[in-house]
Amino acid sequence: MSGADEHEIDPDEVRAGVRDHWERAAPGWRESSGRFNATAMDVAQWLVDAIRPQPGMRVLELAAGIGETGFLAAELIEPGGVLVSTDGAEAMLEQARGRAQELGLRNVEFKPVDIEWIDAQTAEFDAVLCRFGYMFALDREAAFRETRRVLRPGGRVAFATWTAFERNPWSRITRTALYDAGLTDTLEILRPNPFDLSTPEIVTALLEDTGFDEVRTAEIEVGFPYEGVIDLFTQTKTLSPAFADLVRDLDARQLTDLQERLTEKTAPYTQPDGSFTLPGVALVASAQA
Ligand SMILES: C[S@@+](CC[C@H](N)C(=O)[O-])C[C@H]1O[C@@H](n2cnc3c(N)ncnc32)[C@H](O)[C@@H]1O
């Protein structure tokens, strides 16, 4: 982002826009949570292992979405342990509550919490989990400083982000297809950008600057499977209100054009039966407070 842009953005407006996006996304995320979790299970497992769950621990999950990563830990901190599952979007929390009920979990509390201003006491938690959340903090240093504040000394944070946009065809393909079809005028993703915390160097510097040590990072390859282009189109519409807004009023010719572009871009991954798996690379990290 250029210096000029930095002066133009109104942080409150940006934060409100991010919140609105996720409030609207919540029902679709619940609907697709089985598929997303199957793809991101290795990531969740790495994070849960990294906090070394023990009975009796108090664990905070930030930007929990439907809550599945924390729910894996919830079972491992029994008896006596409590998971506090949080998100900035009330609608996500609502979906997470429903999911915890389905799973029969009894040691989970739910709370609306913004990742930049964590509503919790100093040193209240033994561990913090966050899968694909820190990238959405406009002030990322504040988010990590707050995380360290709510961890007891020696407590651990484990989180996941995405590596660079170019290494994530699962997102790049739909974005470039929209751009090539003239439905968006830029390929630039404004901050907060899901591909911003994309290297071990950026993540390590942020953690060390905010007082963490024992930083560990790793990359995990993931794959998003689709039955074909229609499935990709439908899934993306379900998960992304921004995509749904862009395609809602397209006429038949525009829809065909977009679908042809998606077919062309997914061709390198496509099997004889039309299905394909779009790859991506997650970056995971853990550190000690
Ligand atoms: C990509 S989703 C990830 C959800 C979940 N952690 C998962 O891996 O399935 C991002 C989540 O971050 C939440 N989020 C975005 N900005 C936030 C903020 N400032 N504070 C707290 N949560 C936020 C959204 O509501 C959404 O649930």
PDBQT file of the ligand as one rigid body, heavy atoms in Angstrom, charges set to zero:
ROOT
HETATM    1  C1  LIG A 301     -10.981 -16.873   7.488  1.00  0.00    +0.000 C 
HETATM    2  S1  LIG A 301     -12.106 -16.881   8.829  1.00  0.00    +0.000 S 
HETATM    3  C2  LIG A 301     -11.356 -18.138   9.830  1.00  0.00    +0.000 C 
HETATM    4  C3  LIG A 301     -12.325 -18.776  10.777  1.00  0.00    +0.000 C 
HETATM    5  C4  LIG A 301     -11.763 -19.945  11.605  1.00  0.00    +0.000 C 
HETATM    6  N1  LIG A 301     -10.680 -19.522  12.470  1.00  0.00    +0.000 N 
HETATM    7  C5  LIG A 301     -11.342 -21.088  10.726  1.00  0.00    +0.000 C 
HETATM    8  O1  LIG A 301     -10.144 -21.309  10.544  1.00  0.00    +0.000 OA
HETATM    9  O2  LIG A 301     -12.232 -21.768  10.194  1.00  0.00    +0.000 OA
HETATM   10  C6  LIG A 301     -11.682 -15.381   9.660  1.00  0.00    +0.000 C 
HETATM   11  C7  LIG A 301     -12.428 -15.132  10.954  1.00  0.00    +0.000 C 
HETATM   12  O3  LIG A 301     -11.865 -13.960  11.548  1.00  0.00    +0.000 OA
HETATM   13  C8  LIG A 301     -12.903 -13.220  12.165  1.00  0.00    +0.000 C 
HETATM   14  N2  LIG A 301     -12.432 -11.829  12.324  1.00  0.00    +0.000 N 
HETATM   15  C9  LIG A 301     -12.137 -10.950  11.343  1.00  0.00    +0.000 A 
HETATM   16  N3  LIG A 301     -11.710  -9.788  11.866  1.00  0.00    +0.000 NA
HETATM   17  C10 LIG A 301     -11.739  -9.951  13.226  1.00  0.00    +0.000 A 
HETATM   18  C11 LIG A 301     -11.404  -9.109  14.321  1.00  0.00    +0.000 A 
HETATM   19  N4  LIG A 301     -10.948  -7.873  14.147  1.00  0.00    +0.000 N 
HETATM   20  N5  LIG A 301     -11.546  -9.599  15.573  1.00  0.00    +0.000 NA
HETATM   21  C12 LIG A 301     -12.000 -10.858  15.779  1.00  0.00    +0.000 A 
HETATM   22  N6  LIG A 301     -12.339 -11.701  14.772  1.00  0.00    +0.000 NA
HETATM   23  C13 LIG A 301     -12.204 -11.250  13.515  1.00  0.00    +0.000 A 
HETATM   24  C14 LIG A 301     -14.066 -13.377  11.210  1.00  0.00    +0.000 C 
HETATM   25  O4  LIG A 301     -15.292 -13.061  11.788  1.00  0.00    +0.000 OA
HETATM   26  C15 LIG A 301     -13.917 -14.842  10.791  1.00  0.00    +0.000 C 
HETATM   27  O5  LIG A 301     -14.663 -15.690  11.633  1.00  0.00    +0.000 OA
ENDROOT
TORSDOF 0
